Amino acid sequence: MKTRILTTFLFLTCFFYASATNENLNGKWTGLLKTDQGDEYPLLYNFKIDGNQLSGTAKTPKGDLPINDGKITGDSISFNVVINNMEIDHSGRFYGDSVGVDISLGDARAHTTLKRAQ
């Protein structure tokens, strides 16, 4: 009986911790994407968290575009943004004060770190 109570308590503690951690991802995050060719692109995301769902917007030269298919599993995130009919996939990890993101479009891949916008 004690084992069952302890197991339930630990499960609930982990669940509430993960939910609280996910909520910390809410808000604006900025970064700089550097390509192999030396080009630099400023990044700005406005993340909105609802349980394990990630939504929001990505600021682009074409304006704010919606974040699609956003998911959160533990501290891992994934989503995509569609620009000019091109789906740009994002996957990464939330570290509390930063987000490491791998961005891919076809065979092209890049990595960047996002920081909370001031």
PDB file as gemmi writes it, atoms N, CA and C in Angstrom:
CRYST1    1.000    1.000    1.000  90.00  90.00  90.00 P 1                      
ATOM      1  N   MET A   1       0.820  -1.194   0.000  1.00  0.00           N  
ATOM      2  CA  MET A   1       0.000   0.000   0.000  1.00  0.00           C  
ATOM      3  C   MET A   1       0.862   1.255   0.000  1.00  0.00           C  
ATOM      4  N   LYS A   2       1.928   1.256   0.817  1.00  0.00           N  
ATOM      5  CA  LYS A   2       2.812   2.418   0.867  1.00  0.00           C  
ATOM      6  C   LYS A   2       3.496   2.636  -0.477  1.00  0.00           C  
ATOM      7  N   THR A   3       3.842   1.554  -1.157  1.00  0.00           N  
ATOM      8  CA  THR A   3       4.495   1.659  -2.459  1.00  0.00           C  
ATOM      9  C   THR A   3       3.561   2.315  -3.465  1.00  0.00           C  
ATOM     10  N   ARG A   4       2.298   1.946  -3.437  1.00  0.00           N  
ATOM     11  CA  ARG A   4       1.326   2.517  -4.363  1.00  0.00           C  
ATOM     12  C   ARG A   4       1.149   4.013  -4.097  1.00  0.00           C  
ATOM     13  N   ILE A   5       1.064   4.398  -2.850  1.00  0.00           N  
ATOM     14  CA  ILE A   5       0.911   5.813  -2.497  1.00  0.00           C  
ATOM     15  C   ILE A   5       2.152   6.593  -2.920  1.00  0.00           C  
ATOM     16  N   LEU A   6       3.333   6.040  -2.647  1.00  0.00           N  
ATOM     17  CA  LEU A   6       4.586   6.707  -3.016  1.00  0.00           C  
ATOM     18  C   LEU A   6       4.700   6.836  -4.534  1.00  0.00           C  
ATOM     19  N   THR A   7       4.359   5.784  -5.259  1.00  0.00           N  
ATOM     20  CA  THR A   7       4.413   5.815  -6.719  1.00  0.00           C  
ATOM     21  C   THR A   7       3.451   6.868  -7.273  1.00  0.00           C  
ATOM     22  N   THR A   8       2.242   6.919  -6.743  1.00  0.00           N  
ATOM     23  CA  THR A   8       1.267   7.915  -7.183  1.00  0.00           C  
ATOM     24  C   THR A   8       1.763   9.320  -6.894  1.00  0.00           C  
ATOM     25  N   PHE A   9       2.318   9.534  -5.707  1.00  0.00           N  
ATOM     26  CA  PHE A   9       2.849  10.846  -5.339  1.00  0.00           C  
ATOM     27  C   PHE A   9       3.970  11.261  -6.286  1.00  0.00           C  
ATOM     28  N   LEU A  10       4.903  10.359  -6.567  1.00  0.00           N  
ATOM     29  CA  LEU A  10       6.007  10.682  -7.474  1.00  0.00           C  
ATOM     30  C   LEU A  10       5.517  10.984  -8.879  1.00  0.00           C  
ATOM     31  N   PHE A  11       4.551  10.222  -9.358  1.00  0.00           N  
ATOM     32  CA  PHE A  11       3.990  10.464 -10.688  1.00  0.00           C  
ATOM     33  C   PHE A  11       3.358  11.851 -10.760  1.00  0.00           C  
ATOM     34  N   LEU A  12       2.552  12.195  -9.756  1.00  0.00           N  
ATOM     35  CA  LEU A  12       1.884  13.507  -9.752  1.00  0.00           C  
ATOM     36  C   LEU A  12       2.894  14.640  -9.640  1.00  0.00           C  
ATOM     37  N   THR A  13       3.935  14.445  -8.838  1.00  0.00           N  
ATOM     38  CA  THR A  13       4.971  15.458  -8.705  1.00  0.00           C  
ATOM     39  C   THR A  13       5.660  15.694 -10.047  1.00  0.00           C  
ATOM     40  N   CYS A  14       6.008  14.627 -10.745  1.00  0.00           N  
ATOM     41  CA  CYS A  14       6.640  14.752 -12.069  1.00  0.00           C  
ATOM     42  C   CYS A  14       5.700  15.433 -13.054  1.00  0.00           C  
ATOM     43  N   PHE A  15       4.423  15.080 -13.028  1.00  0.00           N  
ATOM     44  CA  PHE A  15       3.448  15.674 -13.934  1.00  0.00           C  
ATOM     45  C   PHE A  15       3.348  17.181 -13.708  1.00  0.00           C  
ATOM     46  N   PHE A  16       3.210  17.602 -12.449  1.00  0.00           N  
ATOM     47  CA  PHE A  16       3.078  19.030 -12.152  1.00  0.00           C  
ATOM     48  C   PHE A  16       4.371  19.774 -12.442  1.00  0.00           C  
ATOM     49  N   TYR A  17       5.521  19.143 -12.215  1.00  0.00           N  
ATOM     50  CA  TYR A  17       6.799  19.777 -12.541  1.00  0.00           C  
ATOM     51  C   TYR A  17       6.908  19.985 -14.050  1.00  0.00           C  
ATOM     52  N   ALA A  18       6.558  18.972 -14.834  1.00  0.00           N  
ATOM     53  CA  ALA A  18       6.621  19.088 -16.295  1.00  0.00           C  
ATOM     54  C   ALA A  18       5.664  20.163 -16.784  1.00  0.00           C  
ATOM     55  N   SER A  19       4.470  20.237 -16.210  1.00  0.00           N  
ATOM     56  CA  SER A  19       3.511  21.273 -16.607  1.00  0.00           C  
ATOM     57  C   SER A  19       4.041  22.656 -16.271  1.00  0.00           C  
ATOM     58  N   ALA A  20       4.633  22.815 -15.099  1.00  0.00           N  
ATOM     59  CA  ALA A  20       5.185  24.115 -14.699  1.00  0.00           C  
ATOM     60  C   ALA A  20       6.348  24.491 -15.599  1.00  0.00           C  
ATOM     61  N   THR A  21       7.189  23.530 -15.943  1.00  0.00           N  
ATOM     62  CA  THR A  21       8.319  23.785 -16.829  1.00  0.00           C  
ATOM     63  C   THR A  21       7.824  24.214 -18.206  1.00  0.00           C  
ATOM     64  N   ASN A  22       6.819  23.521 -18.737  1.00  0.00           N  
ATOM     65  CA  ASN A  22       6.267  23.878 -20.037  1.00  0.00           C  
ATOM     66  C   ASN A  22       5.722  25.291 -20.032  1.00  0.00           C  
ATOM     67  N   GLU A  23       5.057  25.685 -18.948  1.00  0.00           N  
ATOM     68  CA  GLU A  23       4.494  27.024 -18.868  1.00  0.00           C  
ATOM     69  C   GLU A  23       5.583  28.087 -18.942  1.00  0.00           C  
ATOM     70  N   ASN A  24       6.796  27.777 -18.471  1.00  0.00           N  
ATOM     71  CA  ASN A  24       7.901  28.729 -18.521  1.00  0.00           C  
ATOM     72  C   ASN A  24       8.349  29.011 -19.949  1.00  0.00           C  
ATOM     73  N   LEU A  25       7.941  28.183 -20.883  1.00  0.00           N  
ATOM     74  CA  LEU A  25       8.291  28.377 -22.291  1.00  0.00           C  
ATOM     75  C   LEU A  25       7.418  29.454 -22.942  1.00  0.00           C  
ATOM     76  N   ASN A  26       6.292  29.793 -22.315  1.00  0.00           N  
ATOM     77  CA  ASN A  26       5.414  30.850 -22.832  1.00  0.00           C  
ATOM     78  C   ASN A  26       6.182  32.144 -23.027  1.00  0.00           C  
ATOM     79  N   GLY A  27       5.866  32.871 -24.099  1.00  0.00           N  
ATOM     80  CA  GLY A  27       6.432  34.191 -24.302  1.00  0.00           C  
ATOM     81  C   GLY A  27       7.311  34.292 -25.527  1.00  0.00           C  
ATOM     82  N   LYS A  28       8.028  35.417 -25.595  1.00  0.00           N  
ATOM     83  CA  LYS A  28       8.861  35.712 -26.763  1.00  0.00           C  
ATOM     84  C   LYS A  28      10.290  35.231 -26.565  1.00  0.00           C  
ATOM     85  N   TRP A  29      10.831  34.627 -27.639  1.00  0.00           N  
ATOM     86  CA  TRP A  29      12.188  34.089 -27.654  1.00  0.00           C  
ATOM     87  C   TRP A  29      12.893  34.584 -28.916  1.00  0.00           C  
ATOM     88  N   THR A  30      14.144  35.009 -28.777  1.00  0.00           N  
ATOM     89  CA  THR A  30      14.894  35.527 -29.927  1.00  0.00           C  
ATOM     90  C   THR A  30      16.178  34.739 -30.122  1.00  0.00           C  
ATOM     91  N   GLY A  31      16.669  34.790 -31.343  1.00  0.00           N  
ATOM     92  CA  GLY A  31      17.928  34.136 -31.674  1.00  0.00           C  
ATOM     93  C   GLY A  31      18.440  34.662 -32.994  1.00  0.00           C  
ATOM     94  N   LEU A  32      19.552  34.099 -33.427  1.00  0.00           N  
ATOM     95  CA  LEU A  32      20.163  34.484 -34.693  1.00  0.00           C  
ATOM     96  C   LEU A  32      20.557  33.209 -35.422  1.00  0.00           C  
ATOM     97  N   LEU A  33      20.029  33.040 -36.618  1.00  0.00           N  
ATOM     98  CA  LEU A  33      20.345  31.873 -37.435  1.00  0.00           C  
ATOM     99  C   LEU A  33      21.476  32.240 -38.384  1.00  0.00           C  
ATOM    100  N   LYS A  34      22.600  31.528 -38.279  1.00  0.00           N  
ATOM    101  CA  LYS A  34      23.750  31.761 -39.156  1.00  0.00           C  
ATOM    102  C   LYS A  34      23.866  30.596 -40.126  1.00  0.00           C  
ATOM    103  N   THR A  35      23.962  30.912 -41.416  1.00  0.00           N  
ATOM    104  CA  THR A  35      24.083  29.873 -42.435  1.00  0.00           C  
ATOM    105  C   THR A  35      25.551  29.599 -42.735  1.00  0.00           C  
ATOM    106  N   ASP A  36      25.816  28.504 -43.423  1.00  0.00           N  
ATOM    107  CA  ASP A  36      27.177  28.159 -43.838  1.00  0.00           C  
ATOM    108  C   ASP A  36      27.757  29.194 -44.801  1.00  0.00           C  
ATOM    109  N   GLN A  37      26.889  29.911 -45.494  1.00  0.00           N  
ATOM    110  CA  GLN A  37      27.326  30.931 -46.444  1.00  0.00           C  
ATOM    111  C   GLN A  37      27.641  32.263 -45.757  1.00  0.00           C  
ATOM    112  N   GLY A  38      27.432  32.333 -44.437  1.00  0.00           N  
ATOM    113  CA  GLY A  38      27.729  33.556 -43.698  1.00  0.00           C  
ATOM    114  C   GLY A  38      26.549  34.496 -43.535  1.00  0.00           C  
ATOM    115  N   ASP A  39      25.392  34.122 -44.068  1.00  0.00           N  
ATOM    116  CA  ASP A  39      24.209  34.956 -43.900  1.00  0.00           C  
ATOM    117  C   ASP A  39      23.677  34.808 -42.477  1.00  0.00           C  
ATOM    118  N   GLU A  40      23.079  35.881 -41.952  1.00  0.00           N  
ATOM    119  CA  GLU A  40      22.488  35.859 -40.626  1.00  0.00           C  
ATOM    120  C   GLU A  40      21.036  36.311 -40.707  1.00  0.00           C  
ATOM    121  N   TYR A  41      20.174  35.586 -40.002  1.00  0.00           N  
ATOM    122  CA  TYR A  41      18.751  35.901 -39.983  1.00  0.00           C  
ATOM    123  C   TYR A  41      18.278  36.003 -38.534  1.00  0.00           C  
ATOM    124  N   PRO A  42      17.750  37.161 -38.149  1.00  0.00           N  
ATOM    125  CA  PRO A  42      17.209  37.272 -36.788  1.00  0.00           C  
ATOM    126  C   PRO A  42      15.935  36.431 -36.664  1.00  0.00           C  
ATOM    127  N   LEU A  43      15.767  35.807 -35.521  1.00  0.00           N  
ATOM    128  CA  LEU A  43      14.601  34.971 -35.261  1.00  0.00           C  
ATOM    129  C   LEU A  43      13.828  35.543 -34.083  1.00  0.00           C  
ATOM    130  N   LEU A  44      12.508  35.504 -34.168  1.00  0.00           N  
ATOM    131  CA  LEU A  44      11.656  35.892 -33.051  1.00  0.00           C  
ATOM    132  C   LEU A  44      10.426  34.992 -33.064  1.00  0.00           C  
ATOM    133  N   TYR A  45      10.251  34.266 -31.975  1.00  0.00           N  
ATOM    134  CA  TYR A  45       9.099  33.383 -31.821  1.00  0.00           C  
ATOM    135  C   TYR A  45       8.304  33.847 -30.610  1.00  0.00           C  
ATOM    136  N   ASN A  46       6.997  33.765 -30.708  1.00  0.00           N  
ATOM    137  CA  ASN A  46       6.116  34.027 -29.574  1.00  0.00           C  
ATOM    138  C   ASN A  46       5.390  32.717 -29.289  1.00  0.00           C  
ATOM    139  N   PHE A  47       5.883  31.990 -28.286  1.00  0.00           N  
ATOM    140  CA  PHE A  47       5.335  30.670 -27.960  1.00  0.00           C  
ATOM    141  C   PHE A  47       4.150  30.794 -27.012  1.00  0.00           C  
ATOM    142  N   LYS A  48       3.140  29.965 -27.282  1.00  0.00           N  
ATOM    143  CA  LYS A  48       1.977  29.844 -26.414  1.00  0.00           C  
ATOM    144  C   LYS A  48       1.806  28.367 -26.094  1.00  0.00           C  
ATOM    145  N   ILE A  49       1.728  28.073 -24.810  1.00  0.00           N  
ATOM    146  CA  ILE A  49       1.661  26.689 -24.361  1.00  0.00           C  
ATOM    147  C   ILE A  49       0.275  26.396 -23.804  1.00  0.00           C  
ATOM    148  N   ASP A  50      -0.286  25.270 -24.213  1.00  0.00           N  
ATOM    149  CA  ASP A  50      -1.546  24.779 -23.666  1.00  0.00           C  
ATOM    150  C   ASP A  50      -1.381  23.278 -23.451  1.00  0.00           C  
ATOM    151  N   GLY A  51      -1.014  22.894 -22.235  1.00  0.00           N  
ATOM    152  CA  GLY A  51      -0.740  21.483 -21.952  1.00  0.00           C  
ATOM    153  C   GLY A  51       0.494  21.040 -22.703  1.00  0.00           C  
ATOM    154  N   ASN A  52       0.348  20.061 -23.587  1.00  0.00           N  
ATOM    155  CA  ASN A  52       1.463  19.568 -24.397  1.00  0.00           C  
ATOM    156  C   ASN A  52       1.441  20.122 -25.815  1.00  0.00           C  
ATOM    157  N   GLN A  53       0.617  21.154 -26.036  1.00  0.00           N  
ATOM    158  CA  GLN A  53       0.507  21.762 -27.362  1.00  0.00           C  
ATOM    159  C   GLN A  53       1.276  23.083 -27.397  1.00  0.00           C  
ATOM    160  N   LEU A  54       2.046  23.276 -28.443  1.00  0.00           N  
ATOM    161  CA  LEU A  54       2.804  24.501 -28.653  1.00  0.00           C  
ATOM    162  C   LEU A  54       2.216  25.212 -29.858  1.00  0.00           C  
ATOM    163  N   SER A  55       1.860  26.471 -29.683  1.00  0.00           N  
ATOM    164  CA  SER A  55       1.363  27.283 -30.793  1.00  0.00           C  
ATOM    165  C   SER A  55       2.022  28.646 -30.683  1.00  0.00           C  
ATOM    166  N   GLY A  56       1.557  29.596 -31.465  1.00  0.00           N  
ATOM    167  CA  GLY A  56       2.103  30.935 -31.429  1.00  0.00           C  
ATOM    168  C   GLY A  56       2.451  31.414 -32.814  1.00  0.00           C  
ATOM    169  N   THR A  57       3.462  32.301 -32.882  1.00  0.00           N  
ATOM    170  CA  THR A  57       3.853  32.878 -34.162  1.00  0.00           C  
ATOM    171  C   THR A  57       5.365  32.946 -34.299  1.00  0.00           C  
ATOM    172  N   ALA A  58       5.801  33.027 -35.544  1.00  0.00           N  
ATOM    173  CA  ALA A  58       7.204  33.261 -35.887  1.00  0.00           C  
ATOM    174  C   ALA A  58       7.244  34.537 -36.714  1.00  0.00           C  
ATOM    175  N   LYS A  59       8.101  35.477 -36.333  1.00  0.00           N  
ATOM    176  CA  LYS A  59       8.214  36.735 -37.071  1.00  0.00           C  
ATOM    177  C   LYS A  59       9.141  36.499 -38.263  1.00  0.00           C  
ATOM    178  N   THR A  60       8.671  36.882 -39.447  1.00  0.00           N  
ATOM    179  CA  THR A  60       9.444  36.717 -40.678  1.00  0.00           C  
ATOM    180  C   THR A  60       9.405  38.032 -41.454  1.00  0.00           C  
ATOM    181  N   PRO A  61      10.241  38.151 -42.487  1.00  0.00           N  
ATOM    182  CA  PRO A  61      10.148  39.349 -43.331  1.00  0.00           C  
ATOM    183  C   PRO A  61       8.764  39.508 -43.971  1.00  0.00           C  
ATOM    184  N   LYS A  62       8.008  38.420 -44.041  1.00  0.00           N  
ATOM    185  CA  LYS A  62       6.657  38.461 -44.614  1.00  0.00           C  
ATOM    186  C   LYS A  62       5.597  38.680 -43.542  1.00  0.00           C  
ATOM    187  N   GLY A  63       6.018  38.994 -42.321  1.00  0.00           N  
ATOM    188  CA  GLY A  63       5.079  39.208 -41.221  1.00  0.00           C  
ATOM    189  C   GLY A  63       5.057  38.024 -40.279  1.00  0.00           C  
ATOM    190  N   ASP A  64       4.146  38.074 -39.328  1.00  0.00           N  
ATOM    191  CA  ASP A  64       4.012  36.982 -38.364  1.00  0.00           C  
ATOM    192  C   ASP A  64       3.298  35.807 -39.012  1.00  0.00           C  
ATOM    193  N   LEU A  65       3.907  34.635 -38.889  1.00  0.00           N  
ATOM    194  CA  LEU A  65       3.316  33.415 -39.431  1.00  0.00           C  
ATOM    195  C   LEU A  65       3.015  32.461 -38.289  1.00  0.00           C  
ATOM    196  N   PRO A  66       1.956  31.652 -38.427  1.00  0.00           N  
ATOM    197  CA  PRO A  66       1.588  30.746 -37.333  1.00  0.00           C  
ATOM    198  C   PRO A  66       2.561  29.581 -37.190  1.00  0.00           C  
ATOM    199  N   ILE A  67       2.722  29.159 -35.952  1.00  0.00           N  
ATOM    200  CA  ILE A  67       3.452  27.930 -35.649  1.00  0.00           C  
ATOM    201  C   ILE A  67       2.458  26.795 -35.811  1.00  0.00           C  
ATOM    202  N   ASN A  68       2.852  25.766 -36.572  1.00  0.00           N  
ATOM    203  CA  ASN A  68       1.975  24.634 -36.869  1.00  0.00           C  
ATOM    204  C   ASN A  68       2.484  23.355 -36.210  1.00  0.00           C  
ATOM    205  N   ASP A  69       1.558  22.445 -35.918  1.00  0.00           N  
ATOM    206  CA  ASP A  69       1.879  21.100 -35.419  1.00  0.00           C  
ATOM    207  C   ASP A  69       2.826  21.125 -34.230  1.00  0.00           C  
ATOM    208  N   GLY A  70       2.680  22.096 -33.345  1.00  0.00           N  
ATOM    209  CA  GLY A  70       3.569  22.217 -32.192  1.00  0.00           C  
ATOM    210  C   GLY A  70       3.260  21.203 -31.112  1.00  0.00           C  
ATOM    211  N   LYS A  71       4.311  20.552 -30.615  1.00  0.00           N  
ATOM    212  CA  LYS A  71       4.169  19.532 -29.576  1.00  0.00           C  
ATOM    213  C   LYS A  71       5.275  19.707 -28.537  1.00  0.00           C  
ATOM    214  N   ILE A  72       4.944  19.343 -27.300  1.00  0.00           N  
ATOM    215  CA  ILE A  72       5.921  19.336 -26.220  1.00  0.00           C  
ATOM    216  C   ILE A  72       5.881  17.954 -25.583  1.00  0.00           C  
ATOM    217  N   THR A  73       7.039  17.330 -25.475  1.00  0.00           N  
ATOM    218  CA  THR A  73       7.166  16.044 -24.800  1.00  0.00           C  
ATOM    219  C   THR A  73       8.311  16.178 -23.811  1.00  0.00           C  
ATOM    220  N   GLY A  74       7.973  16.287 -22.530  1.00  0.00           N  
ATOM    221  CA  GLY A  74       9.008  16.537 -21.524  1.00  0.00           C  
ATOM    222  C   GLY A  74       9.615  17.903 -21.779  1.00  0.00           C  
ATOM    223  N   ASP A  75      10.931  17.937 -22.033  1.00  0.00           N  
ATOM    224  CA  ASP A  75      11.584  19.212 -22.346  1.00  0.00           C  
ATOM    225  C   ASP A  75      11.889  19.349 -23.834  1.00  0.00           C  
ATOM    226  N   SER A  76      11.356  18.436 -24.655  1.00  0.00           N  
ATOM    227  CA  SER A  76      11.563  18.486 -26.103  1.00  0.00           C  
ATOM    228  C   SER A  76      10.379  19.166 -26.784  1.00  0.00           C  
ATOM    229  N   ILE A  77      10.690  19.950 -27.814  1.00  0.00           N  
ATOM    230  CA  ILE A  77       9.648  20.629 -28.581  1.00  0.00           C  
ATOM    231  C   ILE A  77       9.815  20.318 -30.056  1.00  0.00           C  
ATOM    232  N   SER A  78       8.720  20.429 -30.797  1.00  0.00           N  
ATOM    233  CA  SER A  78       8.784  20.327 -32.261  1.00  0.00           C  
ATOM    234  C   SER A  78       7.624  21.131 -32.839  1.00  0.00           C  
ATOM    235  N   PHE A  79       7.878  21.743 -33.981  1.00  0.00           N  
ATOM    236  CA  PHE A  79       6.852  22.502 -34.690  1.00  0.00           C  
ATOM    237  C   PHE A  79       7.364  22.821 -36.079  1.00  0.00           C  
ATOM    238  N   ASN A  80       6.507  23.398 -36.907  1.00  0.00           N  
ATOM    239  CA  ASN A  80       6.950  23.867 -38.215  1.00  0.00           C  
ATOM    240  C   ASN A  80       6.297  25.202 -38.531  1.00  0.00           C  
ATOM    241  N   VAL A  81       6.928  25.898 -39.453  1.00  0.00           N  
ATOM    242  CA  VAL A  81       6.433  27.177 -39.954  1.00  0.00           C  
ATOM    243  C   VAL A  81       6.455  27.076 -41.473  1.00  0.00           C  
ATOM    244  N   VAL A  82       5.377  27.500 -42.121  1.00  0.00           N  
ATOM    245  CA  VAL A  82       5.291  27.433 -43.581  1.00  0.00           C  
ATOM    246  C   VAL A  82       5.500  28.829 -44.153  1.00  0.00           C  
ATOM    247  N   ILE A  83       6.535  28.956 -45.013  1.00  0.00           N  
ATOM    248  CA  ILE A  83       6.842  30.213 -45.687  1.00  0.00           C  
ATOM    249  C   ILE A  83       6.904  29.933 -47.180  1.00  0.00           C  
ATOM    250  N   ASN A  84       6.114  30.639 -47.960  1.00  0.00           N  
ATOM    251  CA  ASN A  84       6.093  30.445 -49.425  1.00  0.00           C  
ATOM    252  C   ASN A  84       5.936  28.978 -49.802  1.00  0.00           C  
ATOM    253  N   ASN A  85       4.993  28.294 -49.167  1.00  0.00           N  
ATOM    254  CA  ASN A  85       4.718  26.875 -49.418  1.00  0.00           C  
ATOM    255  C   ASN A  85       5.877  25.956 -49.061  1.00  0.00           C  
ATOM    256  N   MET A  86       6.851  26.441 -48.294  1.00  0.00           N  
ATOM    257  CA  MET A  86       7.964  25.607 -47.823  1.00  0.00           C  
ATOM    258  C   MET A  86       7.769  25.377 -46.325  1.00  0.00           C  
ATOM    259  N   GLU A  87       7.765  24.115 -45.935  1.00  0.00           N  
ATOM    260  CA  GLU A  87       7.600  23.760 -44.530  1.00  0.00           C  
ATOM    261  C   GLU A  87       8.971  23.686 -43.867  1.00  0.00           C  
ATOM    262  N   ILE A  88       9.196  24.550 -42.888  1.00  0.00           N  
ATOM    263  CA  ILE A  88      10.473  24.594 -42.180  1.00  0.00           C  
ATOM    264  C   ILE A  88      10.263  23.934 -40.823  1.00  0.00           C  
ATOM    265  N   ASP A  89      10.915  22.781 -40.635  1.00  0.00           N  
ATOM    266  CA  ASP A  89      10.755  22.005 -39.410  1.00  0.00           C  
ATOM    267  C   ASP A  89      11.697  22.505 -38.327  1.00  0.00           C  
ATOM    268  N   HIS A  90      11.197  22.525 -37.098  1.00  0.00           N  
ATOM    269  CA  HIS A  90      11.964  22.922 -35.931  1.00  0.00           C  
ATOM    270  C   HIS A  90      11.846  21.809 -34.886  1.00  0.00           C  
ATOM    271  N   SER A  91      12.940  21.464 -34.275  1.00  0.00           N  
ATOM    272  CA  SER A  91      12.909  20.554 -33.131  1.00  0.00           C  
ATOM    273  C   SER A  91      13.966  21.029 -32.152  1.00  0.00           C  
ATOM    274  N   GLY A  92      13.711  20.821 -30.888  1.00  0.00           N  
ATOM    275  CA  GLY A  92      14.680  21.311 -29.935  1.00  0.00           C  
ATOM    276  C   GLY A  92      14.392  20.897 -28.517  1.00  0.00           C  
ATOM    277  N   ARG A  93      15.119  21.556 -27.619  1.00  0.00           N  
ATOM    278  CA  ARG A  93      15.030  21.231 -26.202  1.00  0.00           C  
ATOM    279  C   ARG A  93      14.990  22.524 -25.391  1.00  0.00           C  
ATOM    280  N   PHE A  94      14.102  22.533 -24.405  1.00  0.00           N  
ATOM    281  CA  PHE A  94      13.934  23.675 -23.515  1.00  0.00           C  
ATOM    282  C   PHE A  94      14.818  23.471 -22.293  1.00  0.00           C  
ATOM    283  N   TYR A  95      15.683  24.450 -22.003  1.00  0.00           N  
ATOM    284  CA  TYR A  95      16.625  24.347 -20.888  1.00  0.00           C  
ATOM    285  C   TYR A  95      16.288  25.296 -19.742  1.00  0.00           C  
ATOM    286  N   GLY A  96      15.149  25.929 -19.758  1.00  0.00           N  
ATOM    287  CA  GLY A  96      14.767  26.856 -18.700  1.00  0.00           C  
ATOM    288  C   GLY A  96      15.076  28.290 -19.080  1.00  0.00           C  
ATOM    289  N   ASP A  97      16.362  28.592 -19.327  1.00  0.00           N  
ATOM    290  CA  ASP A  97      16.743  29.952 -19.706  1.00  0.00           C  
ATOM    291  C   ASP A  97      17.077  30.070 -21.186  1.00  0.00           C  
ATOM    292  N   SER A  98      17.022  28.949 -21.903  1.00  0.00           N  
ATOM    293  CA  SER A  98      17.294  28.960 -23.341  1.00  0.00           C  
ATOM    294  C   SER A  98      16.584  27.782 -24.006  1.00  0.00           C  
ATOM    295  N   VAL A  99      16.526  27.864 -25.341  1.00  0.00           N  
ATOM    296  CA  VAL A  99      15.952  26.788 -26.140  1.00  0.00           C  
ATOM    297  C   VAL A  99      16.939  26.489 -27.265  1.00  0.00           C  
ATOM    298  N   GLY A 100      17.452  25.275 -27.319  1.00  0.00           N  
ATOM    299  CA  GLY A 100      18.296  24.845 -28.433  1.00  0.00           C  
ATOM    300  C   GLY A 100      17.390  24.342 -29.542  1.00  0.00           C  
ATOM    301  N   VAL A 101      17.561  24.874 -30.760  1.00  0.00           N  
ATOM    302  CA  VAL A 101      16.651  24.531 -31.858  1.00  0.00           C  
ATOM    303  C   VAL A 101      17.433  24.085 -33.081  1.00  0.00           C  
ATOM    304  N   ASP A 102      17.022  22.957 -33.642  1.00  0.00           N  
ATOM    305  CA  ASP A 102      17.520  22.496 -34.936  1.00  0.00           C  
ATOM    306  C   ASP A 102      16.454  22.838 -35.959  1.00  0.00           C  
ATOM    307  N   ILE A 103      16.861  23.532 -37.012  1.00  0.00           N  
ATOM    308  CA  ILE A 103      15.939  23.987 -38.052  1.00  0.00           C  
ATOM    309  C   ILE A 103      16.321  23.293 -39.352  1.00  0.00           C  
ATOM    310  N   SER A 104      15.333  22.737 -40.041  1.00  0.00           N  
ATOM    311  CA  SER A 104      15.641  22.040 -41.285  1.00  0.00           C  
ATOM    312  C   SER A 104      14.623  22.362 -42.368  1.00  0.00           C  
ATOM    313  N   LEU A 105      15.160  22.465 -43.574  1.00  0.00           N  
ATOM    314  CA  LEU A 105      14.362  22.672 -44.779  1.00  0.00           C  
ATOM    315  C   LEU A 105      14.976  21.780 -45.835  1.00  0.00           C  
ATOM    316  N   GLY A 106      14.300  20.672 -46.126  1.00  0.00           N  
ATOM    317  CA  GLY A 106      14.875  19.701 -47.054  1.00  0.00           C  
ATOM    318  C   GLY A 106      16.154  19.129 -46.466  1.00  0.00           C  
ATOM    319  N   ASP A 107      17.259  19.195 -47.225  1.00  0.00           N  
ATOM    320  CA  ASP A 107      18.550  18.690 -46.754  1.00  0.00           C  
ATOM    321  C   ASP A 107      19.339  19.730 -45.966  1.00  0.00           C  
ATOM    322  N   ALA A 108      18.904  20.978 -45.981  1.00  0.00           N  
ATOM    323  CA  ALA A 108      19.609  22.041 -45.267  1.00  0.00           C  
ATOM    324  C   ALA A 108      19.234  22.008 -43.791  1.00  0.00           C  
ATOM    325  N   ARG A 109      20.259  22.058 -42.943  1.00  0.00           N  
ATOM    326  CA  ARG A 109      20.042  22.023 -41.505  1.00  0.00           C  
ATOM    327  C   ARG A 109      20.897  23.074 -40.817  1.00  0.00           C  
ATOM    328  N   ALA A 110      20.356  23.623 -39.729  1.00  0.00           N  
ATOM    329  CA  ALA A 110      21.091  24.619 -38.944  1.00  0.00           C  
ATOM    330  C   ALA A 110      20.679  24.470 -37.486  1.00  0.00           C  
ATOM    331  N   HIS A 111      21.533  24.931 -36.598  1.00  0.00           N  
ATOM    332  CA  HIS A 111      21.248  24.914 -35.164  1.00  0.00           C  
ATOM    333  C   HIS A 111      21.410  26.319 -34.619  1.00  0.00           C  
ATOM    334  N   THR A 112      20.547  26.686 -33.682  1.00  0.00           N  
ATOM    335  CA  THR A 112      20.662  27.985 -33.014  1.00  0.00           C  
ATOM    336  C   THR A 112      20.152  27.858 -31.590  1.00  0.00           C  
ATOM    337  N   THR A 113      20.458  28.870 -30.813  1.00  0.00           N  
ATOM    338  CA  THR A 113      19.979  28.939 -29.428  1.00  0.00           C  
ATOM    339  C   THR A 113      19.113  30.183 -29.279  1.00  0.00           C  
ATOM    340  N   LEU A 114      17.941  29.986 -28.723  1.00  0.00           N  
ATOM    341  CA  LEU A 114      17.014  31.091 -28.469  1.00  0.00           C  
ATOM    342  C   LEU A 114      17.117  31.497 -27.007  1.00  0.00           C  
ATOM    343  N   LYS A 115      17.012  32.794 -26.771  1.00  0.00           N  
ATOM    344  CA  LYS A 115      16.998  33.349 -25.422  1.00  0.00           C  
ATOM    345  C   LYS A 115      15.694  34.110 -25.251  1.00  0.00           C  
ATOM    346  N   ARG A 116      15.240  34.204 -24.017  1.00  0.00           N  
ATOM    347  CA  ARG A 116      14.005  34.941 -23.745  1.00  0.00           C  
ATOM    348  C   ARG A 116      14.184  36.413 -24.112  1.00  0.00           C  
ATOM    349  N   ALA A 117      13.217  36.958 -24.849  1.00  0.00           N  
ATOM    350  CA  ALA A 117      13.266  38.360 -25.264  1.00  0.00           C  
ATOM    351  C   ALA A 117      12.989  39.247 -24.056  1.00  0.00           C  
ATOM    352  N   GLN A 118      13.671  40.362 -24.010  1.00  0.00           N  
ATOM    353  CA  GLN A 118      13.490  41.309 -22.880  1.00  0.00           C  
ATOM    354  C   GLN A 118      12.325  42.221 -23.110  1.00  0.00           C  
TER     355      GLN A 118                                                      
END                                                                             
